[in-house]
Structure formats: structure tokens, C-alpha cells
Amino acid sequence: MDLVNRIEQIVKKTLERDSSGHDWYHIDRVVQNANYLQSKEGGDQLIIQVAALLHDISDHKLNGGILNDGGRVSQRILLAEGTSEEFAKIVADIVDNVSFKGAEVEDRPHSLETAIVQDADRLDAIGAIGIARVFAFGGSKGQLIYDPNLSPKIHSTFEEYVNSKTTSINHFHEKLLLLKDRLHTDTARKIGQERHDFMKAFLKQFDREWNSTFK
């Protein structure tokens, strides 16, 4: 069994029962997104595939709140699977730089491979599936769907973003609607525009129904 298949089995076993929107099917979609982006944009295919598989392996949303732990866990797994230290370090660095960390936190990727994996993950966070995942995650964390008395916040640090009280609807304004302009590859931007527009249409309809607007 090659490295990709071995890592796939490890990740599937770890995340297949997740109900917050970070399950195996999310990982598989991100891998497929990443493969497509790589076919258009270039980059090292093996690094991209493995990093996409491992990008949520120890995300703070899933590991009890430990920040920036994914790279460490990824590196440990890869070394145990017999990869070189250099390969493991490259993948770990990508994993640590995939997640959105707040509206005012810069996340400029330092390699094409990082840009592709980050874009692949962000494409799965927007559009119809992104909408479904927002409410799955909010429900798993006991968040309200919406509270008109709780305004969205523009977070300046990762810690503030993680610890701030929010709602599922606010999350669109605090993250998801910002992602279109934080995609890095031309291919992802073209895909992202349609998904962004779909979210805006959903929010417009949500607002109409919330406010009982029947015209």
C-alpha cells in the first residue's frame, strides 16, 4: 500500500465519526479539490495530497481546543510511516498554515503547495456544502443559529477568533464571506465566486424569512 493510501486509512479511522462537518467526506472533498487545483496550477502532487489528507488531523475544533497542533501530529504520523524528515516537515508546515485564523490575521502562503491546500479547504467552506457545514458545526458546539443582539466581530488574533462567542449566521460574516478574497489561485477564485454568490443569496433569503418579509 502506498503512502497516500496508508495516510488515507489513518485519517478515515480518526475522523469518520465526526458530526461537526469535519468528517472523512470533508477530507475527501478537500483532496479532490486539491487534486483539481494541482492539475491546473502545478505543484508537488504527493505533498499536496498528503497535506490535504492530514489538514484536520488535530485541528483545534476537534482536539479539545489545542491550537496549532496539526503539524506536530502530521509529522509524527509521517515519520512513523517511513517518510523523510524533510518531507514530514514540509507537510507539517502546510498543515499548520491551512486554517483561517481571523479576519485580521495574515495568512499569505509561502509555497504553491500551501496555497493549493488552503484554497482546497476554503472551497469546501463556502457554497451549498459550506452552508450545511456551518450549521452542523454550530449545532455540535451548542451555538444559536442567529441572535440579532450579537453582532459579528472582526478578530485580530487567532486566540480571539477561537474564543469569541458567535452564532452560525455571524460565522458567515466573520469568516465565510471573507474567503472569496483570500483564495490564492486563479482556478480557486473562479470556483469560489459562484459559491460566494450562492451564500449571499442564502443570507438574503434567511434575512427575509427571519424578518417575516413577504413581498
Buried (B, 14 or more C-beta within 10 A) or exposed (E): EEBBEBBBEBBBEBBEEBEBBBBBBBBBBBBEBBBBBBEEBEBBBBBBBBBBBBBBBBBBBBBEEEEBBBBBBBBBBBBEEEBEEEBBBBBBBBBBBBBBBBBEBEBEBEBBBBBBBBBBBBBBBBBEBBBEBBBBBBBBEEBBEBBEEEEBBEBEEBEBBBEEEBBBBBBBBBBBBBBBEBBBBEBBBEBBEEBBEBBEEBBEEBEEEEEEEEE
